[in-house]
Amino acid sequence: MRDFSQSSPTRLGREVFRLGLSGSYRPGSDVVRKALDAGVNYLFCYGFDTHMTRVIREMTSAQRERCVISTGAYNLIWTHQNLQRTLEKRLRQLRTDYIDVFLFLGVMKPEQFPPSLQEQLRKLKEDGRVRLAGMSCHDRRFAGELARQRALDLLMIRYNAAHPGAEQDIFPYVGEDGPAVVSYTATRWKRLLRRPKGWPKDGPVPTPAQCYRFVLSHPKVDVCLTAPAKLSELEENLRAAEQGPLDEDEMRFLRQFGAAVHDSAGWFM
């Protein structure tokens, strides 16, 4: 079976390296460049992550065309949303003529993303400065319904061994025609790397590589984001992408450990 490091056609409409990069932990511009040199070409940029912003600004036209740049507007429930204004701001920040993926970020419940806002997001594509429109969402059933309706081009969702619910709520509605799926927090903010309450003291604990491979083993995940804080973390995650899917025993272990993490986390999950 081919490894994850090889690009493949996806619902994004082009070939991407399935491990995407977020610069939210400010790893340094050199780390972002190392990722690009390794073939990573899906870049998620908040706007405040200046190391990634700097690298994107420095890109040649050929480098820019090879990359899929994803960004968006935040779900600020206390103020009126103006997606057009945020798009203009991101274009200026990144010094680019277009955004490959523009998202409405942080939807916690359906009423925060009404049809009027969905239409506003879709209209951003009309002048060609946005190629794909999507959202990030914590409400899996709502995301699944939008996937069933083909309402958006892309969904950014939480999926990991402690949060496998997308397998029932979202992935069954994802077809060859979309929407694309980008996942985040493969390590569940590192909780999957620590022994949960009640786990045997001599029992194994997953490695970051196993957490990323768990996510990438699902064919409905087009891109799994990684947010390294330093070069060694990026290199470890790239090595994970070379190892391919988990075998049956590894998958069983990750699911058991993930369930233990979920059960021990209480309300925060």
Accessible surface in RSA format (square Angstrom, percent):
REM  Atomic radii and reference values for relative SASA: ProtOr
REM  Chains: A
REM  Algorithm: Lee & Richards
REM  Probe-radius: 1.40
REM  Slices: 20
REM RES _ NUM      All-atoms   Total-Side   Main-Chain    Non-polar    All polar
REM                ABS   REL    ABS   REL    ABS   REL    ABS   REL    ABS   REL
RES MET A   1   200.45 103.8 112.53  74.5  87.92 209.3 118.37 100.6  82.08 108.7
RES ARG A   2   126.74  53.2 109.33  55.7  17.41  41.5  66.22  90.5  60.52  36.7
RES ASP A   3    37.60  26.3  32.38  32.2   5.22  12.3   7.09  16.7  30.51  30.4
RES PHE A   4     9.66   4.8   8.38   5.2   1.28   3.3   9.61   5.8   0.05   0.1
RES SER A   5    30.55  25.8  21.36  28.5   9.19  21.2  10.29  21.9  20.26  28.4
RES GLN A   6    86.12  48.2  78.72  57.5   7.41  17.6  30.69  65.3  55.43  42.0
RES SER A   7    46.97  39.7  31.40  41.9  15.57  35.9  12.86  27.4  34.11  47.8
RES SER A   8    23.58  19.9  23.51  31.4   0.07   0.2  15.33  32.6   8.25  11.6
RES PRO A   9   107.18  78.1  88.46  80.6  18.72  68.0  88.77  73.3  18.41 114.4
RES THR A  10    26.41  18.8   4.69   4.8  21.71  51.7  14.71  19.8  11.70  17.7
RES ARG A  11    42.04  17.7  17.73   9.0  24.31  57.9   9.01  12.3  33.03  20.0
RES LEU A  12    11.06   6.2   0.72   0.5  10.35  26.0   1.18   0.8   9.89  26.6
RES GLY A  13    72.51  89.4   0.00   N/A  72.51  89.4  39.63 108.8  32.88  73.6
RES ARG A  14    69.28  29.1  57.59  29.4  11.69  27.8  46.35  63.3  22.93  13.9
RES GLU A  15    99.51  57.1  92.08  69.7   7.42  17.7  27.18  52.6  72.33  59.1
RES VAL A  16     0.00   0.0   0.00   0.0   0.00   0.0   0.00   0.0   0.00   0.0
RES PHE A  17     9.07   4.5   9.07   5.6   0.00   0.0   9.07   5.5   0.00   0.0
RES ARG A  18    31.49  13.2  31.49  16.1   0.00   0.0  12.74  17.4  18.75  11.4
RES LEU A  19     0.85   0.5   0.55   0.4   0.30   0.8   0.55   0.4   0.30   0.8
RES GLY A  20     0.00   0.0   0.00   N/A   0.00   0.0   0.00   0.0   0.00   0.0
RES LEU A  21     0.32   0.2   0.32   0.2   0.00   0.0   0.32   0.2   0.00   0.0
RES SER A  22     6.71   5.7   6.71   9.0   0.00   0.0   4.87  10.4   1.84   2.6
RES GLY A  23     0.02   0.0   0.00   N/A   0.02   0.0   0.01   0.0   0.01   0.0
RES SER A  24    35.33  29.9  19.71  26.3  15.61  36.0  11.98  25.5  23.34  32.7
RES TYR A  25   131.13  61.2 114.89  65.4  16.24  42.3  85.43  64.2  45.69  56.3
RES ARG A  26   116.78  49.0 103.15  52.6  13.62  32.4  42.54  58.1  74.23  45.0
RES PRO A  27    14.79  10.8   0.00   0.0  14.79  53.8   0.96   0.8  13.84  86.0
RES GLY A  28    19.82  24.4   0.00   N/A  19.82  24.4  19.82  54.4   0.00   0.0
RES SER A  29    12.86  10.9   8.38  11.2   4.47  10.3   8.38  17.9   4.47   6.3
RES ASP A  30    99.68  69.8  96.91  96.5   2.77   6.6  31.51  74.1  68.18  68.0
RES VAL A  31    11.65   7.7  11.51  10.4   0.14   0.3  11.65  10.1   0.00   0.0
RES VAL A  32     0.00   0.0   0.00   0.0   0.00   0.0   0.00   0.0   0.00   0.0
RES ARG A  33    81.37  34.2  81.05  41.3   0.32   0.8  45.84  62.6  35.53  21.5
RES LYS A  34   110.35  53.8 106.63  65.4   3.72   8.9  48.95  44.1  61.40  65.4
RES ALA A  35     0.00   0.0   0.00   0.0   0.00   0.0   0.00   0.0   0.00   0.0
RES LEU A  36    24.38  13.6  18.87  13.5   5.51  13.9  19.03  13.4   5.35  14.4
RES ASP A  37   125.28  87.8  87.28  86.9  38.01  89.9  32.26  75.9  93.02  92.8
RES ALA A  38    49.49  45.5  18.36  28.3  31.13  70.8  30.90  43.5  18.58  49.2
RES GLY A  39    24.60  30.3   0.00   N/A  24.60  30.3  21.46  58.9   3.15   7.0
RES VAL A  40     2.68   1.8   2.68   2.4   0.00   0.0   2.68   2.3   0.00   0.0
RES ASN A  41     7.64   5.3   7.64   7.4   0.00   0.0   0.30   0.7   7.34   7.1
RES TYR A  42     0.29   0.1   0.29   0.2   0.00   0.0   0.20   0.2   0.09   0.1
RES LEU A  43     0.00   0.0   0.00   0.0   0.00   0.0   0.00   0.0   0.00   0.0
RES PHE A  44     1.85   0.9   1.85   1.1   0.00   0.0   1.85   1.1   0.00   0.0
RES CYS A  45     0.25   0.2   0.21   0.2   0.05   0.1   0.00   0.0   0.25   0.3
RES TYR A  46    57.63  26.9  55.99  31.9   1.64   4.3  18.02  13.5  39.61  48.8
RES GLY A  47    11.50  14.2   0.00   N/A  11.50  14.2   2.71   7.4   8.79  19.7
RES PHE A  48   116.87  58.5 101.00  62.6  15.87  41.3 108.51  65.8   8.36  23.9
RES ASP A  49     0.01   0.0   0.01   0.0   0.00   0.0   0.01   0.0   0.00   0.0
RES THR A  50    61.28  43.6  59.86  60.7   1.42   3.4  56.04  75.3   5.23   7.9
RES HIS A  51    30.53  16.7  30.53  21.2   0.00   0.0  14.86  15.3  15.66  18.2
RES MET A  52     0.03   0.0   0.00   0.0   0.03   0.1   0.00   0.0   0.03   0.0
RES THR A  53     9.86   7.0   9.86  10.0   0.00   0.0   9.84  13.2   0.02   0.0
RES ARG A  54   109.66  46.0 107.53  54.8   2.13   5.1  37.67  51.5  71.99  43.6
RES VAL A  55     6.74   4.4   5.96   5.4   0.78   1.9   5.96   5.2   0.78   2.1
RES ILE A  56     6.33   3.6   0.68   0.5   5.64  13.6   0.68   0.5   5.64  15.3
RES ARG A  57    97.14  40.8  73.83  37.6  23.31  55.5   8.13  11.1  89.00  53.9
RES GLU A  58    98.77  56.7  69.75  52.8  29.02  69.1  47.36  91.6  51.41  42.0
RES MET A  59    27.04  14.0   3.83   2.5  23.21  55.3   5.35   4.5  21.69  28.7
RES THR A  60    79.02  56.2  70.95  71.9   8.07  19.2  75.33 101.2   3.70   5.6
RES SER A  61   100.89  85.3  82.42 110.0  18.47  42.5  55.57 118.3  45.32  63.5
RES ALA A  62    76.53  70.4  60.71  93.7  15.81  36.0  69.87  98.4   6.66  17.6
RES GLN A  63    91.26  51.0  89.06  65.1   2.19   5.2  28.44  60.5  62.82  47.6
RES ARG A  64    21.91   9.2  21.91  11.2   0.00   0.0  21.91  29.9   0.00   0.0
RES GLU A  65    88.18  50.6  87.49  66.2   0.69   1.7  49.72  96.2  38.46  31.4
RES ARG A  66    98.91  41.5  93.22  47.5   5.68  13.5  65.92  90.1  32.99  20.0
RES CYS A  67     1.09   0.8   1.09   1.2   0.00   0.0   0.00   0.0   1.09   1.2
RES VAL A  68     2.99   2.0   2.99   2.7   0.00   0.0   2.99   2.6   0.00   0.0
RES ILE A  69     0.00   0.0   0.00   0.0   0.00   0.0   0.00   0.0   0.00   0.0
RES SER A  70     0.01   0.0   0.01   0.0   0.00   0.0   0.00   0.0   0.01   0.0
RES THR A  71     0.01   0.0   0.01   0.0   0.00   0.0   0.00   0.0   0.01   0.0
RES GLY A  72     0.79   1.0   0.00   N/A   0.79   1.0   0.00   0.0   0.79   1.8
RES ALA A  73     2.23   2.0   1.96   3.0   0.27   0.6   2.23   3.1   0.00   0.0
RES TYR A  74    73.56  34.3  70.04  39.8   3.52   9.2  68.42  51.4   5.14   6.3
RES ASN A  75    25.52  17.6   8.50   8.2  17.02  41.0   1.35   3.2  24.17  23.4
RES LEU A  76    66.16  36.8  65.52  46.9   0.64   1.6  65.52  46.0   0.64   1.7
RES ILE A  77   122.33  69.6  85.85  64.0  36.48  87.9  93.25  67.1  29.09  78.9
RES TRP A  78   194.68  78.1 156.63  75.8  38.05  89.3 147.62  78.7  47.06  76.4
RES THR A  79    66.11  47.0  47.94  48.6  18.17  43.3  29.30  39.4  36.81  55.6
RES HIS A  80   159.72  87.3 133.54  92.8  26.18  67.0  99.15 102.2  60.57  70.5
RES GLN A  81    27.95  15.6  23.91  17.5   4.05   9.6  15.92  33.9  12.04   9.1
RES ASN A  82    49.60  34.2  41.85  40.4   7.75  18.7   5.63  13.5  43.97  42.5
RES LEU A  83     0.13   0.1   0.13   0.1   0.00   0.0   0.13   0.1   0.00   0.0
RES GLN A  84    73.71  41.2  73.71  53.9   0.00   0.0  47.38 100.8  26.33  20.0
RES ARG A  85   163.25  68.5 158.52  80.8   4.73  11.3  67.04  91.6  96.21  58.3
RES THR A  86    27.91  19.9  26.04  26.4   1.87   4.5   7.11   9.5  20.81  31.5
RES LEU A  87     0.99   0.6   0.99   0.7   0.00   0.0   0.99   0.7   0.00   0.0
RES GLU A  88    54.97  31.6  54.56  41.3   0.41   1.0  21.18  41.0  33.79  27.6
RES LYS A  89    99.92  48.7  99.87  61.3   0.06   0.1  44.48  40.0  55.44  59.1
RES ARG A  90    10.60   4.4  10.60   5.4   0.00   0.0   0.52   0.7  10.08   6.1
RES LEU A  91    16.02   8.9  13.07   9.4   2.95   7.4  13.51   9.5   2.51   6.7
RES ARG A  92   158.34  66.5 142.36  72.6  15.98  38.0  79.55 108.7  78.79  47.8
RES GLN A  93    41.44  23.2  38.91  28.4   2.54   6.0  19.89  42.3  21.56  16.4
RES LEU A  94     1.06   0.6   0.73   0.5   0.34   0.8   0.73   0.5   0.34   0.9
RES ARG A  95   169.15  71.0 133.44  68.0  35.70  85.0  51.13  69.9 118.01  71.5
RES THR A  96    17.53  12.5   2.96   3.0  14.57  34.7   8.64  11.6   8.89  13.4
RES ASP A  97   122.92  86.1 110.76 110.2  12.16  28.7  32.36  76.1  90.56  90.3
RES TYR A  98    27.98  13.1  27.98  15.9   0.00   0.0  27.65  20.8   0.32   0.4
RES ILE A  99     0.00   0.0   0.00   0.0   0.00   0.0   0.00   0.0   0.00   0.0
RES ASP A 100     5.79   4.1   5.57   5.5   0.22   0.5   4.00   9.4   1.80   1.8
RES VAL A 101     0.03   0.0   0.03   0.0   0.00   0.0   0.03   0.0   0.00   0.0
RES PHE A 102     0.00   0.0   0.00   0.0   0.00   0.0   0.00   0.0   0.00   0.0
RES LEU A 103     0.00   0.0   0.00   0.0   0.00   0.0   0.00   0.0   0.00   0.0
RES PHE A 104     0.65   0.3   0.65   0.4   0.00   0.0   0.65   0.4   0.00   0.0
RES LEU A 105    12.12   6.7  10.99   7.9   1.13   2.8  10.99   7.7   1.13   3.0
RES GLY A 106    28.67  35.4   0.00   N/A  28.67  35.4  23.86  65.5   4.81  10.8
RES VAL A 107     0.00   0.0   0.00   0.0   0.00   0.0   0.00   0.0   0.00   0.0
RES MET A 108   106.47  55.1  93.08  61.6  13.39  31.9  83.78  71.2  22.69  30.1
RES LYS A 109    96.52  47.1  96.52  59.2   0.00   0.0  42.39  38.2  54.13  57.7
RES PRO A 110    55.79  40.7  52.42  47.8   3.37  12.3  52.63  43.5   3.15  19.6
RES GLU A 111   118.87  68.2  92.50  70.0  26.37  62.8  59.14 114.4  59.73  48.8
RES GLN A 112    27.43  15.3  15.62  11.4  11.81  28.1  14.30  30.4  13.13  10.0
RES PHE A 113     0.98   0.5   0.00   0.0   0.98   2.6   0.00   0.0   0.98   2.8
RES PRO A 114    48.42  35.3  45.14  41.2   3.28  11.9  48.42  40.0   0.00   0.0
RES PRO A 115   104.14  75.9 101.87  92.9   2.27   8.2 102.59  84.7   1.54   9.6
RES SER A 116    83.20  70.3  66.23  88.4  16.97  39.1  56.20 119.7  27.00  37.8
RES LEU A 117    15.35   8.5  14.40  10.3   0.95   2.4  15.34  10.8   0.01   0.0
RES GLN A 118    17.04   9.5  17.04  12.5   0.00   0.0   0.05   0.1  16.99  12.9
RES GLU A 119    70.14  40.3  70.14  53.1   0.00   0.0  32.63  63.1  37.50  30.6
RES GLN A 120    55.59  31.1  51.82  37.9   3.78   9.0  28.69  61.1  26.90  20.4
RES LEU A 121     0.00   0.0   0.00   0.0   0.00   0.0   0.00   0.0   0.00   0.0
RES ARG A 122    89.06  37.4  83.72  42.7   5.34  12.7  43.73  59.8  45.33  27.5
RES LYS A 123   113.91  55.6 104.45  64.1   9.46  22.5  50.40  45.4  63.51  67.6
RES LEU A 124     9.79   5.5   5.74   4.1   4.05  10.2   9.17   6.4   0.62   1.7
RES LYS A 125    71.05  34.7  59.67  36.6  11.38  27.1  29.52  26.6  41.53  44.2
RES GLU A 126   139.82  80.3 100.24  75.8  39.59  94.3  48.06  93.0  91.77  74.9
RES ASP A 127    91.18  63.9  57.11  56.8  34.07  80.6  49.55 116.6  41.63  41.5
RES GLY A 128    47.42  58.5   0.00   N/A  47.42  58.5  33.09  90.8  14.33  32.1
RES ARG A 129    65.76  27.6  65.63  33.5   0.12   0.3  32.62  44.6  33.14  20.1
RES VAL A 130     3.20   2.1   0.00   0.0   3.20   7.7   0.00   0.0   3.20   8.7
RES ARG A 131   104.54  43.9  89.99  45.9  14.55  34.6  41.16  56.2  63.39  38.4
RES LEU A 132    35.68  19.9  35.68  25.5   0.00   0.0  35.68  25.1   0.00   0.0
RES ALA A 133     0.83   0.8   0.83   1.3   0.00   0.0   0.83   1.2   0.00   0.0
RES GLY A 134     0.00   0.0   0.00   N/A   0.00   0.0   0.00   0.0   0.00   0.0
RES MET A 135     0.08   0.0   0.00   0.0   0.08   0.2   0.00   0.0   0.08   0.1
RES SER A 136     9.14   7.7   9.14  12.2   0.00   0.0   4.64   9.9   4.50   6.3
RES CYS A 137     2.92   2.2   0.00   0.0   2.92   6.9   0.00   0.0   2.92   3.1
RES HIS A 138    59.50  32.5  41.51  28.9  17.99  46.0  23.13  23.8  36.37  42.3
RES ASP A 139    38.87  27.2  31.31  31.2   7.56  17.9  10.73  25.2  28.14  28.1
RES ARG A 140    81.44  34.2  76.50  39.0   4.94  11.8  15.32  20.9  66.12  40.1
RES ARG A 141   181.03  76.0 171.51  87.4   9.52  22.7  63.24  86.4 117.79  71.4
RES PHE A 142    28.58  14.3  22.68  14.0   5.90  15.4  27.62  16.7   0.96   2.8
RES ALA A 143     0.08   0.1   0.08   0.1   0.00   0.0   0.08   0.1   0.00   0.0
RES GLY A 144     0.62   0.8   0.00   N/A   0.62   0.8   0.62   1.7   0.00   0.0
RES GLU A 145    64.31  36.9  60.61  45.9   3.70   8.8  35.51  68.7  28.80  23.5
RES LEU A 146     5.36   3.0   4.39   3.1   0.98   2.5   4.71   3.3   0.65   1.8
RES ALA A 147     0.33   0.3   0.00   0.0   0.33   0.8   0.33   0.5   0.00   0.0
RES ARG A 148   131.36  55.2 114.94  58.6  16.42  39.1  41.18  56.3  90.18  54.7
RES GLN A 149    95.43  53.4  65.94  48.2  29.49  70.2  26.21  55.8  69.22  52.5
RES ARG A 150    95.79  40.2  73.49  37.5  22.29  53.1  44.21  60.4  51.58  31.3
RES ALA A 151    15.76  14.5   5.67   8.8  10.09  22.9  13.44  18.9   2.32   6.1
RES LEU A 152    12.44   6.9   0.93   0.7  11.52  28.9   6.58   4.6   5.86  15.8
RES ASP A 153    40.50  28.4  32.02  31.9   8.48  20.1   7.77  18.3  32.73  32.6
RES LEU A 154     0.00   0.0   0.00   0.0   0.00   0.0   0.00   0.0   0.00   0.0
RES LEU A 155     1.01   0.6   1.01   0.7   0.00   0.0   1.01   0.7   0.00   0.0
RES MET A 156    11.29   5.8  11.17   7.4   0.12   0.3  10.83   9.2   0.46   0.6
RES ILE A 157     1.90   1.1   1.90   1.4   0.00   0.0   1.90   1.4   0.00   0.0
RES ARG A 158    39.48  16.6  35.95  18.3   3.52   8.4   3.59   4.9  35.89  21.8
RES TYR A 159     2.64   1.2   2.49   1.4   0.15   0.4   0.00   0.0   2.64   3.3
RES ASN A 160     0.08   0.1   0.03   0.0   0.05   0.1   0.08   0.2   0.00   0.0
RES ALA A 161     4.38   4.0   0.39   0.6   3.99   9.1   0.39   0.5   3.99  10.6
RES ALA A 162     1.54   1.4   0.00   0.0   1.54   3.5   0.32   0.4   1.23   3.2
RES HIS A 163     6.72   3.7   4.70   3.3   2.02   5.2   3.13   3.2   3.60   4.2
RES PRO A 164    46.86  34.2  46.84  42.7   0.02   0.1  46.84  38.7   0.02   0.1
RES GLY A 165    11.03  13.6   0.00   N/A  11.03  13.6   9.23  25.3   1.80   4.0
RES ALA A 166     0.00   0.0   0.00   0.0   0.00   0.0   0.00   0.0   0.00   0.0
RES GLU A 167    33.29  19.1  20.28  15.3  13.01  31.0   9.47  18.3  23.81  19.4
RES GLN A 168   121.96  68.2 106.32  77.7  15.64  37.2  58.32 124.1  63.64  48.3
RES ASP A 169    25.51  17.9  19.74  19.6   5.77  13.6   3.96   9.3  21.55  21.5
RES ILE A 170     0.43   0.2   0.43   0.3   0.00   0.0   0.43   0.3   0.00   0.0
RES PHE A 171     4.20   2.1   4.07   2.5   0.13   0.3   4.20   2.5   0.00   0.0
RES PRO A 172    81.98  59.8  44.89  40.9  37.09 134.8  54.39  44.9  27.59 171.5
RES TYR A 173    90.84  42.4  84.04  47.8   6.80  17.7  43.63  32.8  47.21  58.2
RES VAL A 174     4.34   2.9   0.00   0.0   4.34  10.4   0.34   0.3   4.00  10.8
RES GLY A 175    19.68  24.3   0.00   N/A  19.68  24.3  19.59  53.8   0.09   0.2
RES GLU A 176   160.51  92.2 137.84 104.3  22.67  54.0  67.92 131.4  92.59  75.6
RES ASP A 177   114.02  79.9  74.82  74.5  39.20  92.7  51.66 121.6  62.36  62.2
RES GLY A 178     3.87   4.8   0.00   N/A   3.87   4.8   3.87  10.6   0.00   0.0
RES PRO A 179     3.20   2.3   1.16   1.1   2.04   7.4   3.20   2.6   0.00   0.0
RES ALA A 180     0.24   0.2   0.00   0.0   0.24   0.5   0.00   0.0   0.24   0.6
RES VAL A 181     0.00   0.0   0.00   0.0   0.00   0.0   0.00   0.0   0.00   0.0
RES VAL A 182     0.21   0.1   0.21   0.2   0.00   0.0   0.21   0.2   0.00   0.0
RES SER A 183     0.53   0.5   0.53   0.7   0.00   0.0   0.00   0.0   0.53   0.7
RES TYR A 184    33.24  15.5  32.83  18.7   0.41   1.1  31.13  23.4   2.11   2.6
RES THR A 185    20.66  14.7   2.33   2.4  18.33  43.7  14.83  19.9   5.83   8.8
RES ALA A 186     2.82   2.6   0.02   0.0   2.80   6.4   0.37   0.5   2.46   6.5
RES THR A 187    17.82  12.7  17.31  17.6   0.50   1.2   6.16   8.3  11.66  17.6
RES ARG A 188     0.50   0.2   0.50   0.3   0.00   0.0   0.00   0.0   0.50   0.3
RES TRP A 189   117.29  47.1  97.63  47.3  19.65  46.1  80.20  42.8  37.09  60.2
RES LYS A 190   115.83  56.5 115.83  71.1   0.00   0.0  72.41  65.2  43.43  46.3
RES ARG A 191    88.31  37.1  85.26  43.5   3.05   7.3   4.92   6.7  83.39  50.5
RES LEU A 192     0.13   0.1   0.13   0.1   0.00   0.0   0.13   0.1   0.00   0.0
RES LEU A 193    47.87  26.7  29.97  21.4  17.90  45.0  29.97  21.0  17.90  48.2
RES ARG A 194   128.95  54.1 123.74  63.1   5.22  12.4  66.54  90.9  62.42  37.8
RES ARG A 195   106.74  44.8  78.21  39.9  28.53  67.9  28.96  39.6  77.79  47.1
RES PRO A 196    14.67  10.7   2.07   1.9  12.60  45.8  11.33   9.4   3.35  20.8
RES LYS A 197   191.91  93.6 162.71  99.8  29.20  69.5 115.16 103.7  76.75  81.8
RES GLY A 198    77.91  96.1   0.00   N/A  77.91  96.1  41.67 114.3  36.24  81.2
RES TRP A 199    42.60  17.1  32.89  15.9   9.71  22.8  33.87  18.1   8.73  14.2
RES PRO A 200    74.33  54.2  62.81  57.3  11.51  41.8  74.33  61.4   0.00   0.0
RES LYS A 201   191.80  93.6 171.48 105.2  20.32  48.4 114.48 103.0  77.32  82.4
RES ASP A 202   137.37  96.2 100.85 100.4  36.51  86.3  50.42 118.7  86.95  86.7
RES GLY A 203    11.98  14.8   0.00   N/A  11.98  14.8   7.84  21.5   4.13   9.3
RES PRO A 204    87.84  64.0  76.03  69.3  11.80  42.9  87.72  72.4   0.11   0.7
RES VAL A 205    43.14  28.4  23.49  21.3  19.65  47.3  23.49  20.4  19.65  53.3
RES PRO A 206     5.77   4.2   0.00   0.0   5.77  21.0   0.00   0.0   5.77  35.9
RES THR A 207    64.38  45.8  62.57  63.4   1.81   4.3  61.43  82.5   2.94   4.5
RES PRO A 208    34.89  25.4  34.89  31.8   0.00   0.0  34.89  28.8   0.00   0.0
RES ALA A 209    13.18  12.1  13.18  20.3   0.00   0.0  13.18  18.6   0.00   0.0
RES GLN A 210    32.84  18.4  32.84  24.0   0.00   0.0   6.77  14.4  26.07  19.8
RES CYS A 211     1.17   0.9   0.00   0.0   1.17   2.7   0.71   1.8   0.45   0.5
RES TYR A 212    19.18   9.0  19.18  10.9   0.00   0.0   2.34   1.8  16.84  20.8
RES ARG A 213    20.23   8.5  20.23  10.3   0.00   0.0   0.07   0.1  20.16  12.2
RES PHE A 214     2.20   1.1   1.03   0.6   1.17   3.0   1.03   0.6   1.17   3.3
RES VAL A 215     0.00   0.0   0.00   0.0   0.00   0.0   0.00   0.0   0.00   0.0
RES LEU A 216     1.63   0.9   0.52   0.4   1.11   2.8   0.52   0.4   1.11   3.0
RES SER A 217    27.67  23.4   5.85   7.8  21.82  50.3   6.62  14.1  21.05  29.5
RES HIS A 218    41.52  22.7  38.55  26.8   2.97   7.6  24.93  25.7  16.59  19.3
RES PRO A 219   103.86  75.7  83.92  76.5  19.94  72.5  91.71  75.7  12.15  75.5
RES LYS A 220    52.30  25.5  52.30  32.1   0.00   0.0  31.61  28.5  20.69  22.0
RES VAL A 221     1.38   0.9   0.00   0.0   1.38   3.3   0.00   0.0   1.38   3.7
RES ASP A 222     4.96   3.5   3.33   3.3   1.63   3.9   1.63   3.8   3.33   3.3
RES VAL A 223     0.00   0.0   0.00   0.0   0.00   0.0   0.00   0.0   0.00   0.0
RES CYS A 224     0.35   0.3   0.35   0.4   0.00   0.0   0.00   0.0   0.35   0.4
RES LEU A 225    10.01   5.6   7.02   5.0   2.99   7.5   7.02   4.9   2.99   8.0
RES THR A 226     3.67   2.6   2.18   2.2   1.49   3.5   3.23   4.3   0.45   0.7
RES ALA A 227    32.54  29.9  16.92  26.1  15.62  35.5  17.35  24.4  15.19  40.2
RES PRO A 228     2.50   1.8   0.00   0.0   2.50   9.1   2.50   2.1   0.00   0.0
RES ALA A 229    47.50  43.7  33.60  51.9  13.89  31.6  33.60  47.3  13.89  36.8
RES LYS A 230   117.41  57.3 115.86  71.1   1.55   3.7  60.08  54.1  57.33  61.1
RES LEU A 231    64.74  36.1  61.90  44.3   2.84   7.1  61.90  43.5   2.84   7.6
RES SER A 232    61.64  52.1  54.52  72.8   7.12  16.4  47.96 102.1  13.68  19.2
RES GLU A 233    46.66  26.8  45.63  34.5   1.03   2.4  23.31  45.1  23.35  19.1
RES LEU A 234     1.36   0.8   1.36   1.0   0.00   0.0   1.36   1.0   0.00   0.0
RES GLU A 235    72.82  41.8  71.17  53.8   1.65   3.9  19.56  37.8  53.26  43.5
RES GLU A 236    56.17  32.2  55.66  42.1   0.50   1.2  13.45  26.0  42.71  34.9
RES ASN A 237     8.12   5.6   7.90   7.6   0.22   0.5   0.00   0.0   8.12   7.8
RES LEU A 238    26.47  14.7  25.73  18.4   0.74   1.9  25.73  18.1   0.74   2.0
RES ARG A 239   131.94  55.4 130.78  66.7   1.16   2.8  58.14  79.5  73.80  44.7
RES ALA A 240     0.58   0.5   0.49   0.8   0.09   0.2   0.58   0.8   0.00   0.0
RES ALA A 241     0.49   0.4   0.24   0.4   0.25   0.6   0.28   0.4   0.21   0.5
RES GLU A 242   106.04  60.9  90.16  68.2  15.88  37.8  21.28  41.2  84.76  69.2
RES GLN A 243    97.79  54.7  67.80  49.5  29.99  71.4  33.63  71.6  64.15  48.7
RES GLY A 244     2.94   3.6   0.00   N/A   2.94   3.6   2.94   8.1   0.00   0.0
RES PRO A 245    39.82  29.0  28.25  25.8  11.57  42.1  28.25  23.3  11.57  71.9
RES LEU A 246    16.11   9.0   0.00   0.0  16.11  40.5   0.00   0.0  16.11  43.4
RES ASP A 247    82.87  58.0  72.40  72.1  10.48  24.8  45.89 108.0  36.98  36.9
RES GLU A 248   139.96  80.4 130.65  98.8   9.31  22.2  55.20 106.8  84.76  69.2
RES ASP A 249    97.23  68.1  91.55  91.1   5.67  13.4  27.96  65.8  69.27  69.1
RES GLU A 250    42.83  24.6  40.79  30.9   2.04   4.8  19.21  37.2  23.62  19.3
RES MET A 251    42.80  22.2  42.80  28.3   0.00   0.0  42.80  36.4   0.00   0.0
RES ARG A 252   123.37  51.8 117.86  60.1   5.51  13.1  51.86  70.9  71.51  43.3
RES PHE A 253    34.73  17.4  33.19  20.6   1.54   4.0  34.31  20.8   0.42   1.2
RES LEU A 254     0.00   0.0   0.00   0.0   0.00   0.0   0.00   0.0   0.00   0.0
RES ARG A 255    94.29  39.6  88.38  45.1   5.91  14.1  47.94  65.5  46.34  28.1
RES GLN A 256   103.17  57.7  93.61  68.4   9.56  22.8  35.72  76.0  67.45  51.2
RES PHE A 257     0.00   0.0   0.00   0.0   0.00   0.0   0.00   0.0   0.00   0.0
RES GLY A 258     0.00   0.0   0.00   N/A   0.00   0.0   0.00   0.0   0.00   0.0
RES ALA A 259    53.11  48.8  45.92  70.9   7.19  16.4  52.86  74.4   0.25   0.7
RES ALA A 260    24.68  22.7  15.60  24.1   9.07  20.6  22.48  31.7   2.19   5.8
RES VAL A 261     4.38   2.9   4.29   3.9   0.09   0.2   4.29   3.7   0.09   0.2
RES HIS A 262    79.41  43.4  76.60  53.2   2.81   7.2  50.27  51.8  29.14  33.9
RES ASP A 263   116.05  81.3  85.31  84.9  30.74  72.7  33.17  78.1  82.88  82.7
RES SER A 264    53.23  45.0  13.69  18.3  39.55  91.1  15.95  34.0  37.28  52.2
RES ALA A 265    14.01  12.9   0.23   0.4  13.78  31.3   3.20   4.5  10.81  28.6
RES GLY A 266    50.06  61.7   0.00   N/A  50.06  61.7  41.00 112.5   9.05  20.3
RES TRP A 267   230.49  92.5 193.47  93.6  37.03  86.9 178.93  95.4  51.56  83.7
RES PHE A 268   100.75  50.4  87.14  54.0  13.61  35.4  88.25  53.5  12.50  35.8
RES MET A 269    38.46  19.9   5.10   3.4  33.37  79.4  22.51  19.1  15.95  21.1
END  Absolute sums over single chains surface
CHAIN  1 A    12606.2      10252.7       2353.5       6758.8       5847.4
END  Absolute sums over all chains
TOTAL         12606.2      10252.7       2353.5       6758.8       5847.4
